[in-house]
Amino acid sequence: MFPLSLILRATAGSLWGKNEIRNKRTSSFITMIVSLTPLFVSLLSFPILGERLKIIQLIGGVFIISSGFLAEKMKM
């Protein structure tokens, strides 16, 4: 029963938080955060799973981060 309760509370909390952020942030900011998810997963897989990142993957991560920052800085 405890794991089910934990899962339900975590799901409800994440849905509530997602709705709060949508009301307070712009769509470009939310898109930037969502596009960073694969990058964070890749960076966390290195110490946890022992995977190795190739140079092209690191370059792609730099492009993702820089495009997110440029999108936020260039909006009017």
PDB file of N, CA, C and O in Angstrom:
ATOM      1  N   MET A   1       0.818  -1.196   0.000  1.00  0.00           N
ATOM      2  CA  MET A   1       0.000   0.000   0.000  1.00  0.00           C
ATOM      3  C   MET A   1       0.864   1.263   0.000  1.00  0.00           C
ATOM      4  O   MET A   1       0.501   2.273  -0.603  1.00  0.00           O
ATOM      5  N   PHE A   2       2.024   1.193   0.691  1.00  0.00           N
ATOM      6  CA  PHE A   2       2.892   2.364   0.754  1.00  0.00           C
ATOM      7  C   PHE A   2       3.414   2.787  -0.619  1.00  0.00           C
ATOM      8  O   PHE A   2       3.365   3.978  -0.927  1.00  0.00           O
ATOM      9  N   PRO A   3       3.913   1.871  -1.464  1.00  0.00           N
ATOM     10  CA  PRO A   3       4.397   2.310  -2.776  1.00  0.00           C
ATOM     11  C   PRO A   3       3.294   2.950  -3.626  1.00  0.00           C
ATOM     12  O   PRO A   3       3.547   3.915  -4.347  1.00  0.00           O
ATOM     13  N   LEU A   4       2.078   2.416  -3.542  1.00  0.00           N
ATOM     14  CA  LEU A   4       0.975   2.999  -4.306  1.00  0.00           C
ATOM     15  C   LEU A   4       0.690   4.416  -3.841  1.00  0.00           C
ATOM     16  O   LEU A   4       0.471   5.305  -4.664  1.00  0.00           O
ATOM     17  N   SER A   5       0.690   4.636  -2.547  1.00  0.00           N
ATOM     18  CA  SER A   5       0.468   5.972  -2.001  1.00  0.00           C
ATOM     19  C   SER A   5       1.572   6.929  -2.446  1.00  0.00           C
ATOM     20  O   SER A   5       1.301   8.075  -2.804  1.00  0.00           O
ATOM     21  N   LEU A   6       2.796   6.463  -2.422  1.00  0.00           N
ATOM     22  CA  LEU A   6       3.922   7.291  -2.846  1.00  0.00           C
ATOM     23  C   LEU A   6       3.814   7.649  -4.319  1.00  0.00           C
ATOM     24  O   LEU A   6       4.068   8.790  -4.705  1.00  0.00           O
ATOM     25  N   ILE A   7       3.438   6.680  -5.140  1.00  0.00           N
ATOM     26  CA  ILE A   7       3.294   6.923  -6.577  1.00  0.00           C
ATOM     27  C   ILE A   7       2.180   7.924  -6.845  1.00  0.00           C
ATOM     28  O   ILE A   7       2.346   8.830  -7.661  1.00  0.00           O
ATOM     29  N   LEU A   8       1.049   7.771  -6.168  1.00  0.00           N
ATOM     30  CA  LEU A   8      -0.082   8.679  -6.384  1.00  0.00           C
ATOM     31  C   LEU A   8       0.247  10.098  -5.931  1.00  0.00           C
ATOM     32  O   LEU A   8      -0.120  11.058  -6.608  1.00  0.00           O
ATOM     33  N   ARG A   9       0.927  10.245  -4.806  1.00  0.00           N
ATOM     34  CA  ARG A   9       1.294  11.584  -4.335  1.00  0.00           C
ATOM     35  C   ARG A   9       2.316  12.234  -5.257  1.00  0.00           C
ATOM     36  O   ARG A   9       2.229  13.432  -5.527  1.00  0.00           O
ATOM     37  N   ALA A  10       3.277  11.467  -5.739  1.00  0.00           N
ATOM     38  CA  ALA A  10       4.291  12.018  -6.648  1.00  0.00           C
ATOM     39  C   ALA A  10       3.658  12.444  -7.970  1.00  0.00           C
ATOM     40  O   ALA A  10       4.006  13.488  -8.521  1.00  0.00           O
ATOM     41  N   THR A  11       2.733  11.638  -8.474  1.00  0.00           N
ATOM     42  CA  THR A  11       2.058  11.987  -9.725  1.00  0.00           C
ATOM     43  C   THR A  11       1.200  13.230  -9.556  1.00  0.00           C
ATOM     44  O   THR A  11       1.224  14.124 -10.402  1.00  0.00           O
ATOM     45  N   ALA A  12       0.445  13.291  -8.471  1.00  0.00           N
ATOM     46  CA  ALA A  12      -0.404  14.461  -8.223  1.00  0.00           C
ATOM     47  C   ALA A  12       0.442  15.719  -8.041  1.00  0.00           C
ATOM     48  O   ALA A  12       0.088  16.788  -8.539  1.00  0.00           O
ATOM     49  N   GLY A  13       1.549  15.590  -7.335  1.00  0.00           N
ATOM     50  CA  GLY A  13       2.424  16.738  -7.130  1.00  0.00           C
ATOM     51  C   GLY A  13       3.065  17.223  -8.417  1.00  0.00           C
ATOM     52  O   GLY A  13       3.194  18.428  -8.635  1.00  0.00           O
ATOM     53  N   SER A  14       3.464  16.298  -9.262  1.00  0.00           N
ATOM     54  CA  SER A  14       4.093  16.718 -10.518  1.00  0.00           C
ATOM     55  C   SER A  14       3.078  17.352 -11.464  1.00  0.00           C
ATOM     56  O   SER A  14       3.409  18.304 -12.171  1.00  0.00           O
ATOM     57  N   LEU A  15       1.854  16.842 -11.487  1.00  0.00           N
ATOM     58  CA  LEU A  15       0.824  17.456 -12.324  1.00  0.00           C
ATOM     59  C   LEU A  15       0.461  18.847 -11.817  1.00  0.00           C
ATOM     60  O   LEU A  15       0.266  19.767 -12.611  1.00  0.00           O
ATOM     61  N   TRP A  16       0.372  19.001 -10.509  1.00  0.00           N
ATOM     62  CA  TRP A  16       0.078  20.322  -9.942  1.00  0.00           C
ATOM     63  C   TRP A  16       1.205  21.302 -10.276  1.00  0.00           C
ATOM     64  O   TRP A  16       0.947  22.437 -10.678  1.00  0.00           O
ATOM     65  N   GLY A  17       2.462  20.856 -10.107  1.00  0.00           N
ATOM     66  CA  GLY A  17       3.599  21.723 -10.403  1.00  0.00           C
ATOM     67  C   GLY A  17       3.667  22.104 -11.874  1.00  0.00           C
ATOM     68  O   GLY A  17       3.997  23.240 -12.215  1.00  0.00           O
ATOM     69  N   LYS A  18       3.353  21.147 -12.742  1.00  0.00           N
ATOM     70  CA  LYS A  18       3.367  21.437 -14.178  1.00  0.00           C
ATOM     71  C   LYS A  18       2.325  22.495 -14.532  1.00  0.00           C
ATOM     72  O   LYS A  18       2.597  23.389 -15.334  1.00  0.00           O
ATOM     73  N   ASN A  19       1.149  22.401 -13.946  1.00  0.00           N
ATOM     74  CA  ASN A  19       0.108  23.392 -14.210  1.00  0.00           C
ATOM     75  C   ASN A  19       0.472  24.759 -13.650  1.00  0.00           C
ATOM     76  O   ASN A  19       0.159  25.776 -14.270  1.00  0.00           O
ATOM     77  N   GLU A  20       1.119  24.808 -12.502  1.00  0.00           N
ATOM     78  CA  GLU A  20       1.543  26.087 -11.935  1.00  0.00           C
ATOM     79  C   GLU A  20       2.600  26.751 -12.813  1.00  0.00           C
ATOM     80  O   GLU A  20       2.556  27.961 -13.037  1.00  0.00           O
ATOM     81  N   ILE A  21       3.540  25.964 -13.305  1.00  0.00           N
ATOM     82  CA  ILE A  21       4.596  26.526 -14.152  1.00  0.00           C
ATOM     83  C   ILE A  21       4.013  27.031 -15.464  1.00  0.00           C
ATOM     84  O   ILE A  21       4.430  28.075 -15.965  1.00  0.00           O
ATOM     85  N   ARG A  22       3.054  26.304 -16.026  1.00  0.00           N
ATOM     86  CA  ARG A  22       2.448  26.738 -17.281  1.00  0.00           C
ATOM     87  C   ARG A  22       1.757  28.081 -17.139  1.00  0.00           C
ATOM     88  O   ARG A  22       1.714  28.853 -18.097  1.00  0.00           O
ATOM     89  N   ASN A  23       1.222  28.372 -15.979  1.00  0.00           N
ATOM     90  CA  ASN A  23       0.540  29.645 -15.765  1.00  0.00           C
ATOM     91  C   ASN A  23       1.512  30.799 -15.549  1.00  0.00           C
ATOM     92  O   ASN A  23       1.149  31.955 -15.763  1.00  0.00           O
ATOM     93  N   LYS A  24       2.730  30.508 -15.134  1.00  0.00           N
ATOM     94  CA  LYS A  24       3.670  31.571 -14.767  1.00  0.00           C
ATOM     95  C   LYS A  24       4.822  31.769 -15.747  1.00  0.00           C
ATOM     96  O   LYS A  24       5.516  32.782 -15.665  1.00  0.00           O
ATOM     97  N   ARG A  25       5.045  30.842 -16.665  1.00  0.00           N
ATOM     98  CA  ARG A  25       6.183  30.930 -17.586  1.00  0.00           C
ATOM     99  C   ARG A  25       5.715  30.977 -19.034  1.00  0.00           C
ATOM    100  O   ARG A  25       4.583  30.617 -19.355  1.00  0.00           O
ATOM    101  N   THR A  26       6.617  31.432 -19.896  1.00  0.00           N
ATOM    102  CA  THR A  26       6.295  31.503 -21.318  1.00  0.00           C
ATOM    103  C   THR A  26       6.472  30.129 -21.961  1.00  0.00           C
ATOM    104  O   THR A  26       7.131  29.245 -21.414  1.00  0.00           O
ATOM    105  N   SER A  27       5.872  29.977 -23.120  1.00  0.00           N
ATOM    106  CA  SER A  27       5.971  28.695 -23.818  1.00  0.00           C
ATOM    107  C   SER A  27       7.400  28.431 -24.301  1.00  0.00           C
ATOM    108  O   SER A  27       7.812  27.274 -24.386  1.00  0.00           O
ATOM    109  N   SER A  28       8.153  29.468 -24.615  1.00  0.00           N
ATOM    110  CA  SER A  28       9.536  29.245 -25.047  1.00  0.00           C
ATOM    111  C   SER A  28      10.392  28.721 -23.895  1.00  0.00           C
ATOM    112  O   SER A  28      11.283  27.900 -24.110  1.00  0.00           O
ATOM    113  N   PHE A  29      10.128  29.189 -22.684  1.00  0.00           N
ATOM    114  CA  PHE A  29      10.872  28.691 -21.525  1.00  0.00           C
ATOM    115  C   PHE A  29      10.552  27.224 -21.271  1.00  0.00           C
ATOM    116  O   PHE A  29      11.451  26.425 -21.010  1.00  0.00           O
ATOM    117  N   ILE A  30       9.274  26.872 -21.345  1.00  0.00           N
ATOM    118  CA  ILE A  30       8.867  25.489 -21.115  1.00  0.00           C
ATOM    119  C   ILE A  30       9.457  24.571 -22.183  1.00  0.00           C
ATOM    120  O   ILE A  30       9.897  23.464 -21.874  1.00  0.00           O
ATOM    121  N   THR A  31       9.468  25.022 -23.428  1.00  0.00           N
ATOM    122  CA  THR A  31      10.053  24.237 -24.514  1.00  0.00           C
ATOM    123  C   THR A  31      11.544  24.025 -24.299  1.00  0.00           C
ATOM    124  O   THR A  31      12.069  22.947 -24.576  1.00  0.00           O
ATOM    125  N   MET A  32      12.223  25.053 -23.806  1.00  0.00           N
ATOM    126  CA  MET A  32      13.647  24.935 -23.536  1.00  0.00           C
ATOM    127  C   MET A  32      13.893  23.889 -22.449  1.00  0.00           C
ATOM    128  O   MET A  32      14.800  23.067 -22.581  1.00  0.00           O
ATOM    129  N   ILE A  33      13.110  23.910 -21.390  1.00  0.00           N
ATOM    130  CA  ILE A  33      13.285  22.946 -20.301  1.00  0.00           C
ATOM    131  C   ILE A  33      13.020  21.532 -20.799  1.00  0.00           C
ATOM    132  O   ILE A  33      13.766  20.610 -20.465  1.00  0.00           O
ATOM    133  N   VAL A  34      11.965  21.347 -21.595  1.00  0.00           N
ATOM    134  CA  VAL A  34      11.639  20.012 -22.112  1.00  0.00           C
ATOM    135  C   VAL A  34      12.733  19.515 -23.048  1.00  0.00           C
ATOM    136  O   VAL A  34      13.042  18.324 -23.062  1.00  0.00           O
ATOM    137  N   SER A  35      13.319  20.414 -23.828  1.00  0.00           N
ATOM    138  CA  SER A  35      14.371  19.983 -24.749  1.00  0.00           C
ATOM    139  C   SER A  35      15.668  19.642 -24.020  1.00  0.00           C
ATOM    140  O   SER A  35      16.526  18.963 -24.584  1.00  0.00           O
ATOM    141  N   LEU A  36      15.826  20.094 -22.793  1.00  0.00           N
ATOM    142  CA  LEU A  36      17.028  19.772 -22.028  1.00  0.00           C
ATOM    143  C   LEU A  36      16.949  18.401 -21.355  1.00  0.00           C
ATOM    144  O   LEU A  36      17.964  17.902 -20.869  1.00  0.00           O
ATOM    145  N   THR A  37      15.782  17.792 -21.316  1.00  0.00           N
ATOM    146  CA  THR A  37      15.617  16.503 -20.644  1.00  0.00           C
ATOM    147  C   THR A  37      16.553  15.423 -21.196  1.00  0.00           C
ATOM    148  O   THR A  37      17.207  14.750 -20.399  1.00  0.00           O
ATOM    149  N   PRO A  38      16.653  15.221 -22.513  1.00  0.00           N
ATOM    150  CA  PRO A  38      17.588  14.195 -23.006  1.00  0.00           C
ATOM    151  C   PRO A  38      19.045  14.481 -22.622  1.00  0.00           C
ATOM    152  O   PRO A  38      19.827  13.558 -22.395  1.00  0.00           O
ATOM    153  N   LEU A  39      19.391  15.744 -22.555  1.00  0.00           N
ATOM    154  CA  LEU A  39      20.752  16.094 -22.168  1.00  0.00           C
ATOM    155  C   LEU A  39      21.014  15.711 -20.713  1.00  0.00           C
ATOM    156  O   LEU A  39      22.062  15.145 -20.400  1.00  0.00           O
ATOM    157  N   PHE A  40      20.065  16.018 -19.821  1.00  0.00           N
ATOM    158  CA  PHE A  40      20.234  15.650 -18.415  1.00  0.00           C
ATOM    159  C   PHE A  40      20.286  14.139 -18.241  1.00  0.00           C
ATOM    160  O   PHE A  40      21.068  13.637 -17.434  1.00  0.00           O
ATOM    161  N   VAL A  41      19.475  13.417 -18.977  1.00  0.00           N
ATOM    162  CA  VAL A  41      19.485  11.957 -18.901  1.00  0.00           C
ATOM    163  C   VAL A  41      20.835  11.418 -19.366  1.00  0.00           C
ATOM    164  O   VAL A  41      21.383  10.499 -18.758  1.00  0.00           O
ATOM    165  N   SER A  42      21.361  11.982 -20.427  1.00  0.00           N
ATOM    166  CA  SER A  42      22.673  11.535 -20.926  1.00  0.00           C
ATOM    167  C   SER A  42      23.772  11.820 -19.921  1.00  0.00           C
ATOM    168  O   SER A  42      24.649  10.983 -19.704  1.00  0.00           O
ATOM    169  N   LEU A  43      23.734  12.993 -19.308  1.00  0.00           N
ATOM    170  CA  LEU A  43      24.764  13.334 -18.334  1.00  0.00           C
ATOM    171  C   LEU A  43      24.669  12.478 -17.074  1.00  0.00           C
ATOM    172  O   LEU A  43      25.691  12.148 -16.472  1.00  0.00           O
ATOM    173  N   LEU A  44      23.455  12.119 -16.673  1.00  0.00           N
ATOM    174  CA  LEU A  44      23.297  11.269 -15.497  1.00  0.00           C
ATOM    175  C   LEU A  44      23.628   9.807 -15.788  1.00  0.00           C
ATOM    176  O   LEU A  44      23.988   9.065 -14.874  1.00  0.00           O
ATOM    177  N   SER A  45      23.513   9.385 -17.044  1.00  0.00           N
ATOM    178  CA  SER A  45      23.829   7.990 -17.370  1.00  0.00           C
ATOM    179  C   SER A  45      25.331   7.725 -17.280  1.00  0.00           C
ATOM    180  O   SER A  45      25.750   6.582 -17.099  1.00  0.00           O
ATOM    181  N   PHE A  46      26.126   8.760 -17.404  1.00  0.00           N
ATOM    182  CA  PHE A  46      27.582   8.564 -17.322  1.00  0.00           C
ATOM    183  C   PHE A  46      28.005   8.055 -15.942  1.00  0.00           C
ATOM    184  O   PHE A  46      28.639   7.002 -15.868  1.00  0.00           O
ATOM    185  N   PRO A  47      27.679   8.762 -14.829  1.00  0.00           N
ATOM    186  CA  PRO A  47      28.140   8.237 -13.533  1.00  0.00           C
ATOM    187  C   PRO A  47      27.322   7.054 -13.020  1.00  0.00           C
ATOM    188  O   PRO A  47      27.854   6.204 -12.306  1.00  0.00           O
ATOM    189  N   ILE A  48      26.046   6.986 -13.371  1.00  0.00           N
ATOM    190  CA  ILE A  48      25.186   5.938 -12.808  1.00  0.00           C
ATOM    191  C   ILE A  48      25.358   4.621 -13.549  1.00  0.00           C
ATOM    192  O   ILE A  48      25.550   3.577 -12.925  1.00  0.00           O
ATOM    193  N   LEU A  49      25.292   4.660 -14.883  1.00  0.00           N
ATOM    194  CA  LEU A  49      25.359   3.430 -15.669  1.00  0.00           C
ATOM    195  C   LEU A  49      26.731   3.160 -16.273  1.00  0.00           C
ATOM    196  O   LEU A  49      26.964   2.088 -16.831  1.00  0.00           O
ATOM    197  N   GLY A  50      27.638   4.124 -16.165  1.00  0.00           N
ATOM    198  CA  GLY A  50      28.977   3.935 -16.704  1.00  0.00           C
ATOM    199  C   GLY A  50      29.050   4.084 -18.211  1.00  0.00           C
ATOM    200  O   GLY A  50      30.002   3.609 -18.829  1.00  0.00           O
ATOM    201  N   GLU A  51      28.066   4.732 -18.819  1.00  0.00           N
ATOM    202  CA  GLU A  51      28.093   4.920 -20.269  1.00  0.00           C
ATOM    203  C   GLU A  51      29.077   6.028 -20.635  1.00  0.00           C
ATOM    204  O   GLU A  51      29.401   6.890 -19.817  1.00  0.00           O
ATOM    205  N   ARG A  52      29.537   5.986 -21.861  1.00  0.00           N
ATOM    206  CA  ARG A  52      30.488   6.979 -22.358  1.00  0.00           C
ATOM    207  C   ARG A  52      29.805   7.853 -23.404  1.00  0.00           C
ATOM    208  O   ARG A  52      29.074   7.360 -24.263  1.00  0.00           O
ATOM    209  N   LEU A  53      30.053   9.156 -23.318  1.00  0.00           N
ATOM    210  CA  LEU A  53      29.520  10.081 -24.307  1.00  0.00           C
ATOM    211  C   LEU A  53      30.558  10.292 -25.396  1.00  0.00           C
ATOM    212  O   LEU A  53      31.747  10.453 -25.121  1.00  0.00           O
ATOM    213  N   LYS A  54      30.091  10.288 -26.626  1.00  0.00           N
ATOM    214  CA  LYS A  54      30.979  10.554 -27.751  1.00  0.00           C
ATOM    215  C   LYS A  54      31.046  12.065 -27.966  1.00  0.00           C
ATOM    216  O   LYS A  54      30.203  12.810 -27.467  1.00  0.00           O
ATOM    217  N   ILE A  55      32.037  12.498 -28.697  1.00  0.00           N
ATOM    218  CA  ILE A  55      32.246  13.928 -28.911  1.00  0.00           C
ATOM    219  C   ILE A  55      31.066  14.552 -29.651  1.00  0.00           C
ATOM    220  O   ILE A  55      30.710  15.699 -29.381  1.00  0.00           O
ATOM    221  N   ILE A  56      30.460  13.822 -30.572  1.00  0.00           N
ATOM    222  CA  ILE A  56      29.330  14.371 -31.317  1.00  0.00           C
ATOM    223  C   ILE A  56      28.122  14.569 -30.395  1.00  0.00           C
ATOM    224  O   ILE A  56      27.327  15.488 -30.596  1.00  0.00           O
ATOM    225  N   GLN A  57      27.989  13.704 -29.387  1.00  0.00           N
ATOM    226  CA  GLN A  57      26.900  13.863 -28.424  1.00  0.00           C
ATOM    227  C   GLN A  57      27.132  15.086 -27.540  1.00  0.00           C
ATOM    228  O   GLN A  57      26.188  15.803 -27.209  1.00  0.00           O
ATOM    229  N   LEU A  58      28.371  15.320 -27.162  1.00  0.00           N
ATOM    230  CA  LEU A  58      28.683  16.513 -26.375  1.00  0.00           C
ATOM    231  C   LEU A  58      28.450  17.790 -27.182  1.00  0.00           C
ATOM    232  O   LEU A  58      27.946  18.780 -26.651  1.00  0.00           O
ATOM    233  N   ILE A  59      28.814  17.766 -28.456  1.00  0.00           N
ATOM    234  CA  ILE A  59      28.575  18.923 -29.322  1.00  0.00           C
ATOM    235  C   ILE A  59      27.078  19.177 -29.449  1.00  0.00           C
ATOM    236  O   ILE A  59      26.640  20.327 -29.413  1.00  0.00           O
ATOM    237  N   GLY A  60      26.292  18.117 -29.597  1.00  0.00           N
ATOM    238  CA  GLY A  60      24.841  18.264 -29.660  1.00  0.00           C
ATOM    239  C   GLY A  60      24.277  18.848 -28.378  1.00  0.00           C
ATOM    240  O   GLY A  60      23.357  19.664 -28.426  1.00  0.00           O
ATOM    241  N   GLY A  61      24.812  18.446 -27.233  1.00  0.00           N
ATOM    242  CA  GLY A  61      24.383  19.014 -25.958  1.00  0.00           C
ATOM    243  C   GLY A  61      24.686  20.496 -25.858  1.00  0.00           C
ATOM    244  O   GLY A  61      23.882  21.270 -25.339  1.00  0.00           O
ATOM    245  N   VAL A  62      25.851  20.889 -26.356  1.00  0.00           N
ATOM    246  CA  VAL A  62      26.202  22.313 -26.365  1.00  0.00           C
ATOM    247  C   VAL A  62      25.236  23.094 -27.252  1.00  0.00           C
ATOM    248  O   VAL A  62      24.831  24.202 -26.901  1.00  0.00           O
ATOM    249  N   PHE A  63      24.865  22.524 -28.397  1.00  0.00           N
ATOM    250  CA  PHE A  63      23.896  23.188 -29.273  1.00  0.00           C
ATOM    251  C   PHE A  63      22.539  23.332 -28.597  1.00  0.00           C
ATOM    252  O   PHE A  63      21.891  24.372 -28.724  1.00  0.00           O
ATOM    253  N   ILE A  64      22.106  22.309 -27.886  1.00  0.00           N
ATOM    254  CA  ILE A  64      20.807  22.367 -27.202  1.00  0.00           C
ATOM    255  C   ILE A  64      20.823  23.451 -26.132  1.00  0.00           C
ATOM    256  O   ILE A  64      19.890  24.250 -26.044  1.00  0.00           O
ATOM    257  N   ILE A  65      21.870  23.486 -25.325  1.00  0.00           N
ATOM    258  CA  ILE A  65      21.945  24.488 -24.256  1.00  0.00           C
ATOM    259  C   ILE A  65      22.051  25.901 -24.830  1.00  0.00           C
ATOM    260  O   ILE A  65      21.365  26.813 -24.368  1.00  0.00           O
ATOM    261  N   SER A  66      22.900  26.082 -25.825  1.00  0.00           N
ATOM    262  CA  SER A  66      23.073  27.423 -26.388  1.00  0.00           C
ATOM    263  C   SER A  66      21.814  27.902 -27.103  1.00  0.00           C
ATOM    264  O   SER A  66      21.489  29.088 -27.035  1.00  0.00           O
ATOM    265  N   SER A  67      21.104  27.018 -27.780  1.00  0.00           N
ATOM    266  CA  SER A  67      19.866  27.455 -28.440  1.00  0.00           C
ATOM    267  C   SER A  67      18.801  27.824 -27.415  1.00  0.00           C
ATOM    268  O   SER A  67      18.009  28.737 -27.651  1.00  0.00           O
ATOM    269  N   GLY A  68      18.771  27.133 -26.291  1.00  0.00           N
ATOM    270  CA  GLY A  68      17.821  27.497 -25.236  1.00  0.00           C
ATOM    271  C   GLY A  68      18.126  28.863 -24.657  1.00  0.00           C
ATOM    272  O   GLY A  68      17.220  29.670 -24.452  1.00  0.00           O
ATOM    273  N   PHE A  69      19.398  29.129 -24.392  1.00  0.00           N
ATOM    274  CA  PHE A  69      19.762  30.441 -23.868  1.00  0.00           C
ATOM    275  C   PHE A  69      19.501  31.541 -24.884  1.00  0.00           C
ATOM    276  O   PHE A  69      19.030  32.618 -24.518  1.00  0.00           O
ATOM    277  N   LEU A  70      19.799  31.291 -26.148  1.00  0.00           N
ATOM    278  CA  LEU A  70      19.537  32.290 -27.175  1.00  0.00           C
ATOM    279  C   LEU A  70      18.044  32.561 -27.325  1.00  0.00           C
ATOM    280  O   LEU A  70      17.643  33.707 -27.530  1.00  0.00           O
ATOM    281  N   ALA A  71      17.234  31.546 -27.228  1.00  0.00           N
ATOM    282  CA  ALA A  71      15.782  31.741 -27.337  1.00  0.00           C
ATOM    283  C   ALA A  71      15.259  32.606 -26.205  1.00  0.00           C
ATOM    284  O   ALA A  71      14.364  33.425 -26.417  1.00  0.00           O
ATOM    285  N   GLU A  72      15.800  32.438 -25.012  1.00  0.00           N
ATOM    286  CA  GLU A  72      15.352  33.244 -23.877  1.00  0.00           C
ATOM    287  C   GLU A  72      15.866  34.672 -23.987  1.00  0.00           C
ATOM    288  O   GLU A  72      15.139  35.612 -23.666  1.00  0.00           O
ATOM    289  N   LYS A  73      17.106  34.856 -24.435  1.00  0.00           N
ATOM    290  CA  LYS A  73      17.682  36.187 -24.519  1.00  0.00           C
ATOM    291  C   LYS A  73      17.103  37.017 -25.656  1.00  0.00           C
ATOM    292  O   LYS A  73      17.007  38.239 -25.548  1.00  0.00           O
ATOM    293  N   MET A  74      16.714  36.353 -26.756  1.00  0.00           N
ATOM    294  CA  MET A  74      16.275  37.094 -27.950  1.00  0.00           C
ATOM    295  C   MET A  74      14.773  37.373 -27.957  1.00  0.00           C
ATOM    296  O   MET A  74      14.294  38.097 -28.830  1.00  0.00           O
ATOM    297  N   LYS A  75      14.028  36.824 -27.018  1.00  0.00           N
ATOM    298  CA  LYS A  75      12.581  37.094 -27.035  1.00  0.00           C
ATOM    299  C   LYS A  75      12.322  38.537 -26.602  1.00  0.00           C
ATOM    300  O   LYS A  75      13.069  39.114 -25.811  1.00  0.00           O
ATOM    301  N   MET A  76      11.268  39.087 -27.131  1.00  0.00           N
ATOM    302  CA  MET A  76      10.995  40.502 -26.847  1.00  0.00           C
ATOM    303  C   MET A  76       9.835  40.686 -25.962  1.00  0.00           C
ATOM    304  O   MET A  76       9.483  41.819 -25.634  1.00  0.00           O
TER     305      MET A  76
END
